[in-house]
Amino acid sequence: MRRLKENTDEDIWLVGGSQLIKIFIEEGLAQDIIVFIVPIILGSGIPLFDRIGKEVRLRMIDTERYESGLVRIEYEIGE
């Protein structure tokens, strides 16, 4: 990821779950997180932010609500 960032000024999008998010937050490689909330309670599953091991401050920078009930929330990751 660091090599990719060195070779482009473009945004790099990653799509994944708790394991991918954990690695990029721990290494300080993520700047923003976009979370989609789906209006369904599953009853079980994999946590989105599992065992990161530190407190990470987020600042909400955008939200969007859809007619279906889906909500998109964009956060900037704090230092």
mmCIF file of the N, C-alpha and C atoms, coordinates in Angstrom:
data_MODEL
# 
_entry.id   MODEL 
# 
loop_
_atom_site.group_PDB 
_atom_site.id 
_atom_site.type_symbol 
_atom_site.label_atom_id 
_atom_site.label_alt_id 
_atom_site.label_comp_id 
_atom_site.label_asym_id 
_atom_site.label_entity_id 
_atom_site.label_seq_id 
_atom_site.pdbx_PDB_ins_code 
_atom_site.Cartn_x 
_atom_site.Cartn_y 
_atom_site.Cartn_z 
_atom_site.occupancy 
_atom_site.B_iso_or_equiv 
_atom_site.pdbx_formal_charge 
_atom_site.auth_seq_id 
_atom_site.auth_comp_id 
_atom_site.auth_asym_id 
_atom_site.auth_atom_id 
_atom_site.pdbx_PDB_model_num 
ATOM 1   N N  . MET A 1 1  ? 0.827   -1.182  0.000  1.00 0.00 ? 1  MET A N  1 
ATOM 2   C CA . MET A 1 1  ? 0.000   0.000   0.000  1.00 0.00 ? 1  MET A CA 1 
ATOM 3   C C  . MET A 1 1  ? 0.874   1.250   0.000  1.00 0.00 ? 1  MET A C  1 
ATOM 4   N N  . ARG A 1 2  ? 1.931   1.224   0.778  1.00 0.00 ? 2  ARG A N  1 
ATOM 5   C CA . ARG A 1 2  ? 2.818   2.399   0.803  1.00 0.00 ? 2  ARG A CA 1 
ATOM 6   C C  . ARG A 1 2  ? 3.401   2.677   -0.587 1.00 0.00 ? 2  ARG A C  1 
ATOM 7   N N  . ARG A 1 3  ? 3.783   1.618   -1.307 1.00 0.00 ? 3  ARG A N  1 
ATOM 8   C CA . ARG A 1 3  ? 4.315   1.793   -2.658 1.00 0.00 ? 3  ARG A CA 1 
ATOM 9   C C  . ARG A 1 3  ? 3.263   2.352   -3.604 1.00 0.00 ? 3  ARG A C  1 
ATOM 10  N N  . LEU A 1 4  ? 2.027   1.877   -3.458 1.00 0.00 ? 4  LEU A N  1 
ATOM 11  C CA . LEU A 1 4  ? 0.942   2.411   -4.283 1.00 0.00 ? 4  LEU A CA 1 
ATOM 12  C C  . LEU A 1 4  ? 0.769   3.905   -4.042 1.00 0.00 ? 4  LEU A C  1 
ATOM 13  N N  . LYS A 1 5  ? 0.773   4.324   -2.772 1.00 0.00 ? 5  LYS A N  1 
ATOM 14  C CA . LYS A 1 5  ? 0.595   5.733   -2.427 1.00 0.00 ? 5  LYS A CA 1 
ATOM 15  C C  . LYS A 1 5  ? 1.727   6.596   -2.977 1.00 0.00 ? 5  LYS A C  1 
ATOM 16  N N  . GLU A 1 6  ? 2.942   6.044   -3.014 1.00 0.00 ? 6  GLU A N  1 
ATOM 17  C CA . GLU A 1 6  ? 4.079   6.798   -3.537 1.00 0.00 ? 6  GLU A CA 1 
ATOM 18  C C  . GLU A 1 6  ? 3.964   7.052   -5.034 1.00 0.00 ? 6  GLU A C  1 
ATOM 19  N N  . ASN A 1 7  ? 3.224   6.194   -5.738 1.00 0.00 ? 7  ASN A N  1 
ATOM 20  C CA . ASN A 1 7  ? 3.156   6.260   -7.198 1.00 0.00 ? 7  ASN A CA 1 
ATOM 21  C C  . ASN A 1 7  ? 1.881   6.890   -7.742 1.00 0.00 ? 7  ASN A C  1 
ATOM 22  N N  . THR A 1 8  ? 1.022   7.413   -6.867 1.00 0.00 ? 8  THR A N  1 
ATOM 23  C CA . THR A 1 8  ? -0.208  8.026   -7.360 1.00 0.00 ? 8  THR A CA 1 
ATOM 24  C C  . THR A 1 8  ? -0.698  9.093   -6.401 1.00 0.00 ? 8  THR A C  1 
ATOM 25  N N  . ASP A 1 9  ? -1.379  10.065  -6.958 1.00 0.00 ? 9  ASP A N  1 
ATOM 26  C CA . ASP A 1 9  ? -2.053  11.071  -6.146 1.00 0.00 ? 9  ASP A CA 1 
ATOM 27  C C  . ASP A 1 9  ? -3.532  10.736  -6.008 1.00 0.00 ? 9  ASP A C  1 
ATOM 28  N N  . GLU A 1 10 ? -3.963  9.684   -6.691 1.00 0.00 ? 10 GLU A N  1 
ATOM 29  C CA . GLU A 1 10 ? -5.365  9.269   -6.664 1.00 0.00 ? 10 GLU A CA 1 
ATOM 30  C C  . GLU A 1 10 ? -5.704  8.583   -5.347 1.00 0.00 ? 10 GLU A C  1 
ATOM 31  N N  . ASP A 1 11 ? -6.991  8.612   -5.000 1.00 0.00 ? 11 ASP A N  1 
ATOM 32  C CA . ASP A 1 11 ? -7.462  7.857   -3.834 1.00 0.00 ? 11 ASP A CA 1 
ATOM 33  C C  . ASP A 1 11 ? -7.362  6.372   -4.117 1.00 0.00 ? 11 ASP A C  1 
ATOM 34  N N  . ILE A 1 12 ? -7.084  5.600   -3.090 1.00 0.00 ? 12 ILE A N  1 
ATOM 35  C CA . ILE A 1 12 ? -7.044  4.139   -3.201 1.00 0.00 ? 12 ILE A CA 1 
ATOM 36  C C  . ILE A 1 12 ? -8.185  3.608   -2.344 1.00 0.00 ? 12 ILE A C  1 
ATOM 37  N N  . TRP A 1 13 ? -9.090  2.869   -2.956 1.00 0.00 ? 13 TRP A N  1 
ATOM 38  C CA . TRP A 1 13 ? -10.257 2.322   -2.252 1.00 0.00 ? 13 TRP A CA 1 
ATOM 39  C C  . TRP A 1 13 ? -10.011 0.869   -1.896 1.00 0.00 ? 13 TRP A C  1 
ATOM 40  N N  . LEU A 1 14 ? -10.296 0.519   -0.657 1.00 0.00 ? 14 LEU A N  1 
ATOM 41  C CA . LEU A 1 14 ? -10.218 -0.862  -0.198 1.00 0.00 ? 14 LEU A CA 1 
ATOM 42  C C  . LEU A 1 14 ? -11.604 -1.271  0.273  1.00 0.00 ? 14 LEU A C  1 
ATOM 43  N N  . VAL A 1 15 ? -12.005 -2.464  -0.074 1.00 0.00 ? 15 VAL A N  1 
ATOM 44  C CA . VAL A 1 15 ? -13.291 -2.990  0.369  1.00 0.00 ? 15 VAL A CA 1 
ATOM 45  C C  . VAL A 1 15 ? -13.003 -4.278  1.114  1.00 0.00 ? 15 VAL A C  1 
ATOM 46  N N  . GLY A 1 16 ? -13.439 -4.332  2.374  1.00 0.00 ? 16 GLY A N  1 
ATOM 47  C CA . GLY A 1 16 ? -13.167 -5.529  3.147  1.00 0.00 ? 16 GLY A CA 1 
ATOM 48  C C  . GLY A 1 16 ? -13.793 -5.475  4.510  1.00 0.00 ? 16 GLY A C  1 
ATOM 49  N N  . GLY A 1 17 ? -13.445 -6.424  5.311  1.00 0.00 ? 17 GLY A N  1 
ATOM 50  C CA . GLY A 1 17 ? -14.018 -6.557  6.637  1.00 0.00 ? 17 GLY A CA 1 
ATOM 51  C C  . GLY A 1 17 ? -13.027 -6.247  7.736  1.00 0.00 ? 17 GLY A C  1 
ATOM 52  N N  . SER A 1 18 ? -13.267 -6.840  8.891  1.00 0.00 ? 18 SER A N  1 
ATOM 53  C CA . SER A 1 18 ? -12.533 -6.489  10.107 1.00 0.00 ? 18 SER A CA 1 
ATOM 54  C C  . SER A 1 18 ? -11.028 -6.752  10.011 1.00 0.00 ? 18 SER A C  1 
ATOM 55  N N  . GLN A 1 19 ? -10.608 -7.800  9.347  1.00 0.00 ? 19 GLN A N  1 
ATOM 56  C CA . GLN A 1 19 ? -9.174  -8.104  9.263  1.00 0.00 ? 19 GLN A CA 1 
ATOM 57  C C  . GLN A 1 19 ? -8.434  -7.072  8.428  1.00 0.00 ? 19 GLN A C  1 
ATOM 58  N N  . LEU A 1 20 ? -9.004  -6.664  7.311  1.00 0.00 ? 20 LEU A N  1 
ATOM 59  C CA . LEU A 1 20 ? -8.380  -5.666  6.454  1.00 0.00 ? 20 LEU A CA 1 
ATOM 60  C C  . LEU A 1 20 ? -8.360  -4.300  7.141  1.00 0.00 ? 20 LEU A C  1 
ATOM 61  N N  . ILE A 1 21 ? -9.468  -3.918  7.734  1.00 0.00 ? 21 ILE A N  1 
ATOM 62  C CA . ILE A 1 21 ? -9.549  -2.630  8.424  1.00 0.00 ? 21 ILE A CA 1 
ATOM 63  C C  . ILE A 1 21 ? -8.523  -2.565  9.551  1.00 0.00 ? 21 ILE A C  1 
ATOM 64  N N  . LYS A 1 22 ? -8.430  -3.637  10.328 1.00 0.00 ? 22 LYS A N  1 
ATOM 65  C CA . LYS A 1 22 ? -7.493  -3.673  11.463 1.00 0.00 ? 22 LYS A CA 1 
ATOM 66  C C  . LYS A 1 22 ? -6.063  -3.401  11.008 1.00 0.00 ? 22 LYS A C  1 
ATOM 67  N N  . ILE A 1 23 ? -5.611  -4.067  9.970  1.00 0.00 ? 23 ILE A N  1 
ATOM 68  C CA . ILE A 1 23 ? -4.241  -3.912  9.480  1.00 0.00 ? 23 ILE A CA 1 
ATOM 69  C C  . ILE A 1 23 ? -3.980  -2.472  9.052  1.00 0.00 ? 23 ILE A C  1 
ATOM 70  N N  . PHE A 1 24 ? -4.888  -1.895  8.298  1.00 0.00 ? 24 PHE A N  1 
ATOM 71  C CA . PHE A 1 24 ? -4.658  -0.555  7.781  1.00 0.00 ? 24 PHE A CA 1 
ATOM 72  C C  . PHE A 1 24 ? -4.751  0.514   8.862  1.00 0.00 ? 24 PHE A C  1 
ATOM 73  N N  . ILE A 1 25 ? -5.597  0.331   9.849  1.00 0.00 ? 25 ILE A N  1 
ATOM 74  C CA . ILE A 1 25 ? -5.656  1.277   10.970 1.00 0.00 ? 25 ILE A CA 1 
ATOM 75  C C  . ILE A 1 25 ? -4.394  1.152   11.822 1.00 0.00 ? 25 ILE A C  1 
ATOM 76  N N  . GLU A 1 26 ? -3.983  -0.069  12.124 1.00 0.00 ? 26 GLU A N  1 
ATOM 77  C CA . GLU A 1 26 ? -2.778  -0.271  12.940 1.00 0.00 ? 26 GLU A CA 1 
ATOM 78  C C  . GLU A 1 26 ? -1.540  0.331   12.286 1.00 0.00 ? 26 GLU A C  1 
ATOM 79  N N  . GLU A 1 27 ? -1.444  0.249   10.978 1.00 0.00 ? 27 GLU A N  1 
ATOM 80  C CA . GLU A 1 27 ? -0.276  0.749   10.249 1.00 0.00 ? 27 GLU A CA 1 
ATOM 81  C C  . GLU A 1 27 ? -0.398  2.226   9.882  1.00 0.00 ? 27 GLU A C  1 
ATOM 82  N N  . GLY A 1 28 ? -1.520  2.848   10.239 1.00 0.00 ? 28 GLY A N  1 
ATOM 83  C CA . GLY A 1 28 ? -1.715  4.257   9.928  1.00 0.00 ? 28 GLY A CA 1 
ATOM 84  C C  . GLY A 1 28 ? -1.880  4.533   8.445  1.00 0.00 ? 28 GLY A C  1 
ATOM 85  N N  . LEU A 1 29 ? -2.392  3.558   7.711  1.00 0.00 ? 29 LEU A N  1 
ATOM 86  C CA . LEU A 1 29 ? -2.523  3.679   6.263  1.00 0.00 ? 29 LEU A CA 1 
ATOM 87  C C  . LEU A 1 29 ? -3.917  4.089   5.802  1.00 0.00 ? 29 LEU A C  1 
ATOM 88  N N  . ALA A 1 30 ? -4.871  4.133   6.697  1.00 0.00 ? 30 ALA A N  1 
ATOM 89  C CA . ALA A 1 30 ? -6.233  4.528   6.331  1.00 0.00 ? 30 ALA A CA 1 
ATOM 90  C C  . ALA A 1 30 ? -6.468  5.967   6.759  1.00 0.00 ? 30 ALA A C  1 
ATOM 91  N N  . GLN A 1 31 ? -7.087  6.744   5.879  1.00 0.00 ? 31 GLN A N  1 
ATOM 92  C CA . GLN A 1 31 ? -7.403  8.133   6.190  1.00 0.00 ? 31 GLN A CA 1 
ATOM 93  C C  . GLN A 1 31 ? -8.899  8.316   6.459  1.00 0.00 ? 31 GLN A C  1 
ATOM 94  N N  . ASP A 1 32 ? -9.701  7.598   5.726  1.00 0.00 ? 32 ASP A N  1 
ATOM 95  C CA . ASP A 1 32 ? -11.157 7.689   5.846  1.00 0.00 ? 32 ASP A CA 1 
ATOM 96  C C  . ASP A 1 32 ? -11.751 6.295   5.902  1.00 0.00 ? 32 ASP A C  1 
ATOM 97  N N  . ILE A 1 33 ? -12.907 6.210   6.527  1.00 0.00 ? 33 ILE A N  1 
ATOM 98  C CA . ILE A 1 33 ? -13.671 4.964   6.554  1.00 0.00 ? 33 ILE A CA 1 
ATOM 99  C C  . ILE A 1 33 ? -15.101 5.300   6.147  1.00 0.00 ? 33 ILE A C  1 
ATOM 100 N N  . ILE A 1 34 ? -15.648 4.525   5.231  1.00 0.00 ? 34 ILE A N  1 
ATOM 101 C CA . ILE A 1 34 ? -17.043 4.680   4.855  1.00 0.00 ? 34 ILE A CA 1 
ATOM 102 C C  . ILE A 1 34 ? -17.769 3.424   5.317  1.00 0.00 ? 34 ILE A C  1 
ATOM 103 N N  . VAL A 1 35 ? -18.788 3.621   6.139  1.00 0.00 ? 35 VAL A N  1 
ATOM 104 C CA . VAL A 1 35 ? -19.549 2.515   6.708  1.00 0.00 ? 35 VAL A CA 1 
ATOM 105 C C  . VAL A 1 35 ? -20.973 2.586   6.167  1.00 0.00 ? 35 VAL A C  1 
ATOM 106 N N  . PHE A 1 36 ? -21.477 1.461   5.724  1.00 0.00 ? 36 PHE A N  1 
ATOM 107 C CA . PHE A 1 36 ? -22.873 1.372   5.307  1.00 0.00 ? 36 PHE A CA 1 
ATOM 108 C C  . PHE A 1 36 ? -23.641 0.613   6.372  1.00 0.00 ? 36 PHE A C  1 
ATOM 109 N N  . ILE A 1 37 ? -24.727 1.188   6.828  1.00 0.00 ? 37 ILE A N  1 
ATOM 110 C CA . ILE A 1 37 ? -25.589 0.531   7.804  1.00 0.00 ? 37 ILE A CA 1 
ATOM 111 C C  . ILE A 1 37 ? -26.816 0.020   7.070  1.00 0.00 ? 37 ILE A C  1 
ATOM 112 N N  . VAL A 1 38 ? -26.993 -1.286  7.123  1.00 0.00 ? 38 VAL A N  1 
ATOM 113 C CA . VAL A 1 38 ? -28.118 -1.945  6.465  1.00 0.00 ? 38 VAL A CA 1 
ATOM 114 C C  . VAL A 1 38 ? -29.166 -2.236  7.534  1.00 0.00 ? 38 VAL A C  1 
ATOM 115 N N  . PRO A 1 39 ? -30.421 -1.852  7.305  1.00 0.00 ? 39 PRO A N  1 
ATOM 116 C CA . PRO A 1 39 ? -31.445 -2.008  8.344  1.00 0.00 ? 39 PRO A CA 1 
ATOM 117 C C  . PRO A 1 39 ? -31.936 -3.447  8.520  1.00 0.00 ? 39 PRO A C  1 
ATOM 118 N N  . ILE A 1 40 ? -30.994 -4.324  8.852  1.00 0.00 ? 40 ILE A N  1 
ATOM 119 C CA . ILE A 1 40 ? -31.318 -5.727  9.130  1.00 0.00 ? 40 ILE A CA 1 
ATOM 120 C C  . ILE A 1 40 ? -30.492 -6.157  10.337 1.00 0.00 ? 40 ILE A C  1 
ATOM 121 N N  . ILE A 1 41 ? -31.103 -6.770  11.322 1.00 0.00 ? 41 ILE A N  1 
ATOM 122 C CA . ILE A 1 41 ? -30.373 -7.319  12.465 1.00 0.00 ? 41 ILE A CA 1 
ATOM 123 C C  . ILE A 1 41 ? -30.148 -8.802  12.184 1.00 0.00 ? 41 ILE A C  1 
ATOM 124 N N  . LEU A 1 42 ? -28.887 -9.189  12.066 1.00 0.00 ? 42 LEU A N  1 
ATOM 125 C CA . LEU A 1 42 ? -28.552 -10.556 11.679 1.00 0.00 ? 42 LEU A CA 1 
ATOM 126 C C  . LEU A 1 42 ? -28.584 -11.540 12.845 1.00 0.00 ? 42 LEU A C  1 
ATOM 127 N N  . GLY A 1 43 ? -28.216 -11.102 14.028 1.00 0.00 ? 43 GLY A N  1 
ATOM 128 C CA . GLY A 1 43 ? -28.186 -12.000 15.174 1.00 0.00 ? 43 GLY A CA 1 
ATOM 129 C C  . GLY A 1 43 ? -26.814 -12.585 15.457 1.00 0.00 ? 43 GLY A C  1 
ATOM 130 N N  . SER A 1 44 ? -25.940 -12.603 14.461 1.00 0.00 ? 44 SER A N  1 
ATOM 131 C CA . SER A 1 44 ? -24.564 -13.048 14.658 1.00 0.00 ? 44 SER A CA 1 
ATOM 132 C C  . SER A 1 44 ? -23.745 -12.578 13.462 1.00 0.00 ? 44 SER A C  1 
ATOM 133 N N  . GLY A 1 45 ? -22.431 -12.674 13.587 1.00 0.00 ? 45 GLY A N  1 
ATOM 134 C CA . GLY A 1 45 ? -21.580 -12.266 12.481 1.00 0.00 ? 45 GLY A CA 1 
ATOM 135 C C  . GLY A 1 45 ? -20.212 -11.854 12.970 1.00 0.00 ? 45 GLY A C  1 
ATOM 136 N N  . ILE A 1 46 ? -19.440 -11.271 12.084 1.00 0.00 ? 46 ILE A N  1 
ATOM 137 C CA . ILE A 1 46 ? -18.081 -10.843 12.373 1.00 0.00 ? 46 ILE A CA 1 
ATOM 138 C C  . ILE A 1 46 ? -18.106 -9.355  12.700 1.00 0.00 ? 46 ILE A C  1 
ATOM 139 N N  . PRO A 1 47 ? -17.499 -8.945  13.835 1.00 0.00 ? 47 PRO A N  1 
ATOM 140 C CA . PRO A 1 47 ? -17.468 -7.518  14.174 1.00 0.00 ? 47 PRO A CA 1 
ATOM 141 C C  . PRO A 1 47 ? -16.702 -6.717  13.108 1.00 0.00 ? 47 PRO A C  1 
ATOM 142 N N  . LEU A 1 48 ? -17.141 -5.509  12.844 1.00 0.00 ? 48 LEU A N  1 
ATOM 143 C CA . LEU A 1 48 ? -16.472 -4.669  11.859 1.00 0.00 ? 48 LEU A CA 1 
ATOM 144 C C  . LEU A 1 48 ? -15.119 -4.178  12.363 1.00 0.00 ? 48 LEU A C  1 
ATOM 145 N N  . PHE A 1 49 ? -15.043 -3.806  13.632 1.00 0.00 ? 49 PHE A N  1 
ATOM 146 C CA . PHE A 1 49 ? -13.799 -3.317  14.223 1.00 0.00 ? 49 PHE A CA 1 
ATOM 147 C C  . PHE A 1 49 ? -13.403 -4.269  15.339 1.00 0.00 ? 49 PHE A C  1 
ATOM 148 N N  . ASP A 1 50 ? -12.801 -5.384  14.993 1.00 0.00 ? 50 ASP A N  1 
ATOM 149 C CA . ASP A 1 50 ? -12.495 -6.447  15.942 1.00 0.00 ? 50 ASP A CA 1 
ATOM 150 C C  . ASP A 1 50 ? -11.037 -6.402  16.384 1.00 0.00 ? 50 ASP A C  1 
ATOM 151 N N  . ARG A 1 51 ? -10.806 -6.218  17.673 1.00 0.00 ? 51 ARG A N  1 
ATOM 152 C CA . ARG A 1 51 ? -9.477  -6.317  18.287 1.00 0.00 ? 51 ARG A CA 1 
ATOM 153 C C  . ARG A 1 51 ? -8.429  -5.390  17.664 1.00 0.00 ? 51 ARG A C  1 
ATOM 154 N N  . ILE A 1 52 ? -8.793  -4.145  17.465 1.00 0.00 ? 52 ILE A N  1 
ATOM 155 C CA . ILE A 1 52 ? -7.831  -3.179  16.942 1.00 0.00 ? 52 ILE A CA 1 
ATOM 156 C C  . ILE A 1 52 ? -6.784  -2.865  18.004 1.00 0.00 ? 52 ILE A C  1 
ATOM 157 N N  . GLY A 1 53 ? -7.160  -2.923  19.279 1.00 0.00 ? 53 GLY A N  1 
ATOM 158 C CA . GLY A 1 53 ? -6.194  -2.791  20.358 1.00 0.00 ? 53 GLY A CA 1 
ATOM 159 C C  . GLY A 1 53 ? -5.889  -1.369  20.785 1.00 0.00 ? 53 GLY A C  1 
ATOM 160 N N  . LYS A 1 54 ? -6.568  -0.402  20.192 1.00 0.00 ? 54 LYS A N  1 
ATOM 161 C CA . LYS A 1 54 ? -6.365  0.983   20.609 1.00 0.00 ? 54 LYS A CA 1 
ATOM 162 C C  . LYS A 1 54 ? -7.630  1.774   20.275 1.00 0.00 ? 54 LYS A C  1 
ATOM 163 N N  . GLU A 1 55 ? -7.764  2.902   20.950 1.00 0.00 ? 55 GLU A N  1 
ATOM 164 C CA . GLU A 1 55 ? -8.888  3.782   20.654 1.00 0.00 ? 55 GLU A CA 1 
ATOM 165 C C  . GLU A 1 55 ? -8.554  4.586   19.408 1.00 0.00 ? 55 GLU A C  1 
ATOM 166 N N  . VAL A 1 56 ? -9.489  4.652   18.483 1.00 0.00 ? 56 VAL A N  1 
ATOM 167 C CA . VAL A 1 56 ? -9.306  5.404   17.244 1.00 0.00 ? 56 VAL A CA 1 
ATOM 168 C C  . VAL A 1 56 ? -10.425 6.427   17.154 1.00 0.00 ? 56 VAL A C  1 
ATOM 169 N N  . ARG A 1 57 ? -10.075 7.680   17.138 1.00 0.00 ? 57 ARG A N  1 
ATOM 170 C CA . ARG A 1 57 ? -11.071 8.750   17.046 1.00 0.00 ? 57 ARG A CA 1 
ATOM 171 C C  . ARG A 1 57 ? -11.486 8.938   15.590 1.00 0.00 ? 57 ARG A C  1 
ATOM 172 N N  . LEU A 1 58 ? -12.789 9.068   15.399 1.00 0.00 ? 58 LEU A N  1 
ATOM 173 C CA . LEU A 1 58 ? -13.344 9.295   14.072 1.00 0.00 ? 58 LEU A CA 1 
ATOM 174 C C  . LEU A 1 58 ? -14.099 10.612  14.062 1.00 0.00 ? 58 LEU A C  1 
ATOM 175 N N  . ARG A 1 59 ? -14.021 11.322  12.937 1.00 0.00 ? 59 ARG A N  1 
ATOM 176 C CA . ARG A 1 59 ? -14.781 12.551  12.771 1.00 0.00 ? 59 ARG A CA 1 
ATOM 177 C C  . ARG A 1 59 ? -15.688 12.376  11.566 1.00 0.00 ? 59 ARG A C  1 
ATOM 178 N N  . MET A 1 60 ? -16.997 12.472  11.798 1.00 0.00 ? 60 MET A N  1 
ATOM 179 C CA . MET A 1 60 ? -17.951 12.285  10.713 1.00 0.00 ? 60 MET A CA 1 
ATOM 180 C C  . MET A 1 60 ? -17.833 13.448  9.737  1.00 0.00 ? 60 MET A C  1 
ATOM 181 N N  . ILE A 1 61 ? -17.671 13.114  8.455  1.00 0.00 ? 61 ILE A N  1 
ATOM 182 C CA . ILE A 1 61 ? -17.544 14.165  7.448  1.00 0.00 ? 61 ILE A CA 1 
ATOM 183 C C  . ILE A 1 61 ? -18.680 14.158  6.429  1.00 0.00 ? 61 ILE A C  1 
ATOM 184 N N  . ASP A 1 62 ? -19.456 13.071  6.369  1.00 0.00 ? 62 ASP A N  1 
ATOM 185 C CA . ASP A 1 62 ? -20.579 13.037  5.430  1.00 0.00 ? 62 ASP A CA 1 
ATOM 186 C C  . ASP A 1 62 ? -21.520 11.900  5.785  1.00 0.00 ? 62 ASP A C  1 
ATOM 187 N N  . THR A 1 63 ? -22.781 12.102  5.497  1.00 0.00 ? 63 THR A N  1 
ATOM 188 C CA . THR A 1 63 ? -23.785 11.040  5.637  1.00 0.00 ? 63 THR A CA 1 
ATOM 189 C C  . THR A 1 63 ? -24.724 11.103  4.451  1.00 0.00 ? 63 THR A C  1 
ATOM 190 N N  . GLU A 1 64 ? -25.301 9.973   4.142  1.00 0.00 ? 64 GLU A N  1 
ATOM 191 C CA . GLU A 1 64 ? -26.325 9.913   3.097  1.00 0.00 ? 64 GLU A CA 1 
ATOM 192 C C  . GLU A 1 64 ? -27.326 8.834   3.484  1.00 0.00 ? 64 GLU A C  1 
ATOM 193 N N  . ARG A 1 65 ? -28.596 9.187   3.411  1.00 0.00 ? 65 ARG A N  1 
ATOM 194 C CA . ARG A 1 65 ? -29.673 8.248   3.742  1.00 0.00 ? 65 ARG A CA 1 
ATOM 195 C C  . ARG A 1 65 ? -30.416 7.904   2.461  1.00 0.00 ? 65 ARG A C  1 
ATOM 196 N N  . TYR A 1 66 ? -30.733 6.627   2.299  1.00 0.00 ? 66 TYR A N  1 
ATOM 197 C CA . TYR A 1 66 ? -31.422 6.149   1.110  1.00 0.00 ? 66 TYR A CA 1 
ATOM 198 C C  . TYR A 1 66 ? -32.847 5.736   1.481  1.00 0.00 ? 66 TYR A C  1 
ATOM 199 N N  . GLU A 1 67 ? -33.734 5.751   0.503  1.00 0.00 ? 67 GLU A N  1 
ATOM 200 C CA . GLU A 1 67 ? -35.139 5.396   0.750  1.00 0.00 ? 67 GLU A CA 1 
ATOM 201 C C  . GLU A 1 67 ? -35.302 3.998   1.321  1.00 0.00 ? 67 GLU A C  1 
ATOM 202 N N  . SER A 1 68 ? -34.394 3.104   0.999  1.00 0.00 ? 68 SER A N  1 
ATOM 203 C CA . SER A 1 68 ? -34.460 1.720   1.471  1.00 0.00 ? 68 SER A CA 1 
ATOM 204 C C  . SER A 1 68 ? -34.176 1.596   2.971  1.00 0.00 ? 68 SER A C  1 
ATOM 205 N N  . GLY A 1 69 ? -33.668 2.685   3.578  1.00 0.00 ? 69 GLY A N  1 
ATOM 206 C CA . GLY A 1 69 ? -33.271 2.642   4.981  1.00 0.00 ? 69 GLY A CA 1 
ATOM 207 C C  . GLY A 1 69 ? -31.768 2.507   5.154  1.00 0.00 ? 69 GLY A C  1 
ATOM 208 N N  . LEU A 1 70 ? -31.060 2.204   4.082  1.00 0.00 ? 70 LEU A N  1 
ATOM 209 C CA . LEU A 1 70 ? -29.601 2.114   4.094  1.00 0.00 ? 70 LEU A CA 1 
ATOM 210 C C  . LEU A 1 70 ? -29.025 3.493   4.408  1.00 0.00 ? 70 LEU A C  1 
ATOM 211 N N  . VAL A 1 71 ? -27.968 3.525   5.221  1.00 0.00 ? 71 VAL A N  1 
ATOM 212 C CA . VAL A 1 71 ? -27.304 4.778   5.565  1.00 0.00 ? 71 VAL A CA 1 
ATOM 213 C C  . VAL A 1 71 ? -25.813 4.636   5.298  1.00 0.00 ? 71 VAL A C  1 
ATOM 214 N N  . ARG A 1 72 ? -25.251 5.638   4.619  1.00 0.00 ? 72 ARG A N  1 
ATOM 215 C CA . ARG A 1 72 ? -23.805 5.685   4.376  1.00 0.00 ? 72 ARG A CA 1 
ATOM 216 C C  . ARG A 1 72 ? -23.233 6.781   5.262  1.00 0.00 ? 72 ARG A C  1 
ATOM 217 N N  . ILE A 1 73 ? -22.206 6.420   6.056  1.00 0.00 ? 73 ILE A N  1 
ATOM 218 C CA . ILE A 1 73 ? -21.554 7.388   6.933  1.00 0.00 ? 73 ILE A CA 1 
ATOM 219 C C  . ILE A 1 73 ? -20.059 7.387   6.607  1.00 0.00 ? 73 ILE A C  1 
ATOM 220 N N  . GLU A 1 74 ? -19.533 8.570   6.346  1.00 0.00 ? 74 GLU A N  1 
ATOM 221 C CA . GLU A 1 74 ? -18.108 8.681   6.042  1.00 0.00 ? 74 GLU A CA 1 
ATOM 222 C C  . GLU A 1 74 ? -17.410 9.378   7.202  1.00 0.00 ? 74 GLU A C  1 
ATOM 223 N N  . TYR A 1 75 ? -16.319 8.756   7.649  1.00 0.00 ? 75 TYR A N  1 
ATOM 224 C CA . TYR A 1 75 ? -15.533 9.260   8.771  1.00 0.00 ? 75 TYR A CA 1 
ATOM 225 C C  . TYR A 1 75 ? -14.106 9.534   8.341  1.00 0.00 ? 75 TYR A C  1 
ATOM 226 N N  . GLU A 1 76 ? -13.515 10.556  8.924  1.00 0.00 ? 76 GLU A N  1 
ATOM 227 C CA . GLU A 1 76 ? -12.087 10.798  8.811  1.00 0.00 ? 76 GLU A CA 1 
ATOM 228 C C  . GLU A 1 76 ? -11.426 10.203  10.045 1.00 0.00 ? 76 GLU A C  1 
ATOM 229 N N  . ILE A 1 77 ? -10.338 9.504   9.868  1.00 0.00 ? 77 ILE A N  1 
ATOM 230 C CA . ILE A 1 77 ? -9.643  8.878   10.995 1.00 0.00 ? 77 ILE A CA 1 
ATOM 231 C C  . ILE A 1 77 ? -8.736  9.910   11.640 1.00 0.00 ? 77 ILE A C  1 
ATOM 232 N N  . GLY A 1 78 ? -8.881  10.076  12.958 1.00 0.00 ? 78 GLY A N  1 
ATOM 233 C CA . GLY A 1 78 ? -8.069  11.036  13.696 1.00 0.00 ? 78 GLY A CA 1 
ATOM 234 C C  . GLY A 1 78 ? -6.698  10.493  14.020 1.00 0.00 ? 78 GLY A C  1 
ATOM 235 N N  . GLU A 1 79 ? -5.867  11.366  14.486 1.00 0.00 ? 79 GLU A N  1 
ATOM 236 C CA . GLU A 1 79 ? -4.491  10.997  14.879 1.00 0.00 ? 79 GLU A CA 1 
ATOM 237 C C  . GLU A 1 79 ? -4.500  10.441  16.283 1.00 0.00 ? 79 GLU A C  1 
# 
